[in-house]
Amino acid sequence: MNDFATSPAGGDVLRCRRCKTAVGEVEDFCPHCGNLFHENVHCTAHPDRLARGVCVICAMALCNRCAKRKNGVWLCVDHRHYEIYQSLVRVFGTRDAVQAQYAASCIEQAGGHPFVYSRMPTMSSEGEAGIVGEHKVLVPPGEVMAVEEVLRELELLSGESPGAAPGT
């Protein structure tokens, strides 16, 4: 099964049929969603079973037992607790905007591609504070493991499970 599709313009750009992300011709799976491009790929943990997808964080081939699709991407058992937003992975969260920007800056200096998503507090019509959100630092799935190492060195991940939602 070749799940590539050529670009609508008929050019040389290949795209994943599932998520439409441009991918390289030599890719075995889509790094954006984990969609497999080849048949007869076997699960890393269960070699007797065919894989359904690939974890976008660790690149392990996954069978029905191991696989979980979350917000359009494949994740393994070890990584299914991560929050996924538009195919980006939450690696850090805080209520402190300066700390979130600091983390993003350090990630960028290390060669990562962070995106900070902030949900600002709102005021109700009675003047009471509404839901206060978190400043989330998100990165592409393939950068998660390297970025978490950067955050550990900065001691920004101490005491929390990497990528886990607050309170988990």
C-alpha positions as CSV (number, residue, x, y, z in Angstrom):
1,M,0.0,0.0,0.0
2,N,1.5,3.3,-1.0
3,D,-0.4,6.0,0.8
4,F,1.4,8.8,-1.0
5,A,-0.4,11.2,-3.3
6,T,1.1,13.7,-5.7
7,S,0.5,17.3,-5.1
8,P,-2.7,18.8,-6.7
9,A,-0.5,20.8,-9.1
10,G,1.1,17.5,-10.3
11,G,4.5,18.5,-9.1
12,D,7.2,16.4,-7.4
13,V,5.8,17.0,-3.9
14,L,4.5,13.8,-2.3
15,R,1.8,14.1,0.4
16,C,0.4,11.7,3.0
17,R,-3.1,10.7,2.0
18,R,-4.3,10.9,5.6
19,C,-3.1,14.3,6.8
20,K,-1.9,15.9,3.4
21,T,1.5,16.8,4.8
22,A,4.4,17.0,2.3
23,V,6.8,14.1,2.9
24,G,10.0,13.0,1.4
25,E,10.1,10.3,-1.3
26,V,12.2,8.0,1.0
27,E,9.9,8.2,4.0
28,D,8.5,4.9,5.4
29,F,5.8,6.8,7.4
30,C,4.4,10.3,7.7
31,P,6.3,12.1,10.5
32,H,3.3,14.3,11.0
33,C,0.6,11.7,11.7
34,G,2.4,8.3,11.8
35,N,0.5,6.9,8.7
36,L,2.5,3.9,7.2
37,F,3.4,4.0,3.5
38,H,4.3,0.4,3.2
39,E,2.6,-3.0,3.6
40,N,4.0,-5.8,5.8
41,V,5.5,-3.6,8.4
42,H,5.5,-5.5,11.7
43,C,4.9,-4.1,15.2
44,T,8.1,-3.4,17.1
45,A,6.7,-5.0,20.4
46,H,4.7,-7.8,18.7
47,P,6.7,-9.0,15.6
48,D,4.0,-11.5,14.7
49,R,1.4,-8.7,14.2
50,L,1.2,-6.2,11.4
51,A,1.6,-2.6,12.3
52,R,-1.2,-0.1,11.9
53,G,0.8,3.1,12.3
54,V,4.0,4.6,13.8
55,C,4.3,6.6,17.0
56,V,5.2,10.1,15.9
57,I,7.3,10.7,19.0
58,C,9.5,7.5,19.1
59,A,9.0,6.1,15.6
60,M,8.0,2.6,16.8
61,A,5.8,0.6,14.5
62,L,2.5,-0.2,16.3
63,C,-0.1,-3.0,16.0
64,N,-3.8,-2.9,17.2
65,R,-2.6,-3.7,20.8
66,C,0.0,-0.9,20.9
67,A,-1.5,1.8,18.8
68,K,-3.7,4.7,19.8
69,R,-4.8,7.5,17.5
70,K,-5.1,10.8,19.3
71,N,-6.1,14.0,17.5
72,G,-5.2,12.4,14.2
73,V,-1.7,11.1,15.1
74,W,-0.5,7.6,16.2
75,L,1.0,7.3,19.6
76,C,2.5,4.3,21.5
77,V,1.6,3.2,25.0
78,D,4.6,5.2,26.5
79,H,3.5,8.4,24.7
80,R,-0.3,8.3,24.6
81,H,-0.5,10.6,27.6
82,Y,0.8,13.6,25.6
83,E,-1.5,16.4,24.7
84,I,-1.7,16.9,20.9
85,Y,-2.8,20.2,19.3
86,Q,-3.0,20.4,15.6
87,S,-0.2,17.8,15.3
88,L,2.0,19.6,17.8
89,V,3.0,18.0,21.1
90,R,2.8,19.8,24.5
91,V,6.2,19.4,26.2
92,F,5.8,22.1,28.8
93,G,3.1,24.1,30.5
94,T,3.0,26.9,33.1
95,R,0.8,29.8,34.2
96,D,3.8,32.0,34.0
97,A,4.1,33.6,30.5
98,V,7.7,34.6,31.0
99,Q,8.7,31.1,31.9
100,A,6.9,29.7,28.9
101,Q,8.7,32.2,26.6
102,Y,12.1,31.3,28.3
103,A,11.5,27.6,27.7
104,A,10.6,28.3,24.0
105,S,13.7,30.5,23.6
106,C,15.9,27.8,25.0
107,I,14.3,25.2,22.7
108,E,14.8,27.4,19.7
109,Q,18.4,28.0,20.6
110,A,18.9,24.2,20.7
111,G,17.5,23.9,17.2
112,G,13.8,23.2,18.0
113,H,10.7,24.7,16.6
114,P,8.5,25.7,19.6
115,F,5.1,27.3,19.5
116,V,3.6,28.9,22.6
117,Y,-0.1,28.7,22.9
118,S,-1.7,30.8,25.6
119,R,-5.2,30.9,26.8
120,M,-5.7,34.2,28.5
121,P,-8.0,34.7,31.5
122,T,-11.4,36.1,30.6
123,M,-13.8,38.2,32.6
124,S,-17.4,37.3,33.0
125,S,-20.2,40.0,32.7
126,E,-20.2,40.2,36.5
127,G,-16.5,41.0,36.6
128,E,-15.4,37.7,38.0
129,A,-12.3,36.0,36.6
130,G,-13.2,33.2,34.2
131,I,-11.1,30.1,33.3
132,V,-7.4,30.8,33.6
133,G,-5.5,28.8,31.0
134,E,-2.0,27.5,30.8
135,H,0.8,28.7,28.5
136,K,1.7,25.6,26.6
137,V,4.9,25.1,24.8
138,L,4.3,22.8,21.7
139,V,6.8,21.2,19.3
140,P,6.6,19.0,16.3
141,P,6.5,15.3,17.3
142,G,9.9,14.4,16.0
143,E,11.5,16.9,18.3
144,V,9.8,15.8,21.6
145,M,12.6,13.6,23.0
146,A,15.4,16.1,22.2
147,V,13.4,19.0,23.6
148,E,12.6,17.2,26.8
149,E,16.3,16.7,27.3
150,V,16.8,20.4,27.0
151,L,14.0,21.1,29.4
152,R,15.4,18.6,31.9
153,E,18.9,20.3,31.7
154,L,17.1,23.6,32.5
155,E,15.3,21.8,35.4
156,L,12.0,22.9,33.9
157,L,10.5,19.4,33.9
158,S,11.4,18.4,37.5
159,G,8.4,17.1,39.4
160,E,6.1,16.7,36.4
161,S,5.6,14.0,33.8
162,P,6.9,15.4,30.5
163,G,4.0,16.3,28.2
164,A,1.4,15.4,30.7
165,A,-1.5,17.7,31.3
166,P,-1.5,19.7,34.5
167,G,-2.5,17.6,37.5
168,T,-1.7,14.3,35.8
